[in-house]
Every structure is written in C-alpha cells, then in structure tokens.
Amino acid sequence: MIGIKIKYMRLQQGLSITQLAKKANISKSYLSYLEKNPATNPSLQIVSKIAAALDTSPNYFIDETKEEVKEENNQEWINVLIDGLEDGMTKEDFKEFQKYIEFLKYRKTH
C-alpha cells in the first residue's frame, strides 16, 4: 500500500520518479521498486525521506486501514485517481470527482 500512496502523492505534485528520488536522496531504482511493489515495507528512514520530499507526514504512508475491505477499496480508488492524473486530470476535475463520490455515498444511504 505504501508504494501506491507514494506514486499517488508524486503524481499529484507533478514529479517524475527521478525528481522525487533526487529530492528524497534515495535511488531512482528503489523508488520505482516501491511504487511497483505496494506490499514492500521500506524502512522508517526511507519513508521519512520520501514524506519530507513530498511535504507530508510519514504517518500518511504507514497508517494502516483497520478493515481489509476498506484497504482494498482504498487501493482501487487510489489506482483510479492515479490513472486520472496520468491521463491529465486537473485539480478541478478531482474536486468534481469528489462531489460525485459524495453524491453516490448519499444515494446509497437514502
């Protein structure tokens, strides 16, 4: 899951793997490996370097979802968002997407 979150944050900030690796002072190949192997658990030192480079807390990457179902759903949503960012989705598009999701949640409960 950590690798997916790293990729999501990297793409959201418009950084290439090379740029983030340089900014975090880690190897490009290791960063690429983390993104492609989401089950990999890097050291806290590596997570801290990446978090600092992305202006976020290490907790963003290491907090676990309490329920397996939620984790799977989160991973699916993150993948959808990553695909959207790679396809040129803007912040405005993302905000509209969030509104749509809220609407769907509301519809399910009412």
C-alpha positions in Angstrom: 0.0 0.0 0.0 2.9 2.4 0.7 4.1 2.3 -2.9 0.6 3.2 -4.2 0.4 6.2 -1.8 3.9 7.3 -2.8 3.0 7.2 -6.5 -0.3 9.0 -5.9 1.4 11.8 -4.0 4.3 12.0 -6.5 1.9 12.3 -9.5 -0.4 14.7 -7.6 2.6 17.0 -7.2 3.7 16.6 -10.8 7.0 14.9 -10.0 8.8 12.2 -12.0 10.4 9.3 -10.3 13.8 10.8 -11.0 12.8 14.2 -9.5 11.3 12.6 -6.3 14.3 10.2 -5.9 16.7 13.2 -6.1 14.6 15.3 -3.8 14.4 12.4 -1.2 18.0 11.4 -1.7 17.2 7.8 -2.5 17.9 5.8 -5.6 15.6 6.0 -8.5 15.5 2.2 -8.9 14.5 1.7 -5.3 11.7 4.3 -5.5 10.5 2.6 -8.7 10.6 -0.7 -7.0 8.5 0.6 -4.1 5.9 2.0 -6.4 5.6 -1.2 -8.4 5.5 -3.5 -5.3 3.0 -2.0 -3.0 3.4 -4.8 -0.4 7.0 -3.8 0.2 7.7 -2.2 3.6 10.6 0.3 3.4 12.4 1.4 6.5 11.1 4.3 8.5 14.2 6.3 7.4 13.2 5.8 3.7 9.6 6.6 4.4 10.6 9.8 6.3 12.8 10.9 3.4 10.0 10.4 0.9 7.5 12.1 3.2 9.7 15.1 3.7 10.3 15.4 -0.1 6.5 15.3 -0.7 5.8 17.7 2.2 3.7 15.2 4.1 3.9 13.2 7.3 5.4 9.7 7.4 2.2 8.6 9.0 0.4 9.3 5.7 2.3 6.3 4.3 2.3 3.9 7.3 -1.1 4.3 8.9 -3.0 1.1 8.2 -6.7 0.8 7.4 -8.5 -1.2 10.1 -10.5 -3.3 7.8 -9.2 -5.4 4.9 -12.3 -4.4 2.8 -11.6 -0.7 3.3 -8.0 -1.2 2.3 -8.9 -2.9 -0.9 -11.4 -0.2 -1.8 -8.8 2.5 -0.9 -6.3 0.8 -3.2 -8.8 0.6 -6.0 -9.7 4.3 -5.6 -6.0 5.3 -5.4 -5.4 3.4 -8.7 -8.3 5.2 -10.3 -7.0 8.6 -9.2 -3.5 7.7 -10.4 -4.9 6.7 -13.8 -6.8 10.0 -13.9 -3.7 12.1 -13.0 -1.7 10.2 -15.7 -4.5 11.0 -18.2 -4.3 14.7 -17.4 -7.0 15.1 -14.7 -6.8 18.6 -13.2 -7.5 19.7 -9.6 -10.9 21.0 -10.7 -11.7 17.6 -12.2 -10.7 16.0 -9.0 -12.9 18.3 -7.0 -15.9 17.4 -9.2 -15.0 13.8 -8.9 -15.1 14.1 -5.1 -18.5 15.8 -5.3 -19.7 12.9 -7.4 -18.4 10.3 -4.9 -20.2 12.2 -2.1 -23.4 12.1 -4.1 -23.0 8.3 -4.6 -22.5 7.8 -0.9 -25.6 9.9 -0.1 -27.6 7.9 -2.6 -26.6 4.6 -1.0 -27.8 5.7 2.4 -31.0 7.4 1.4 
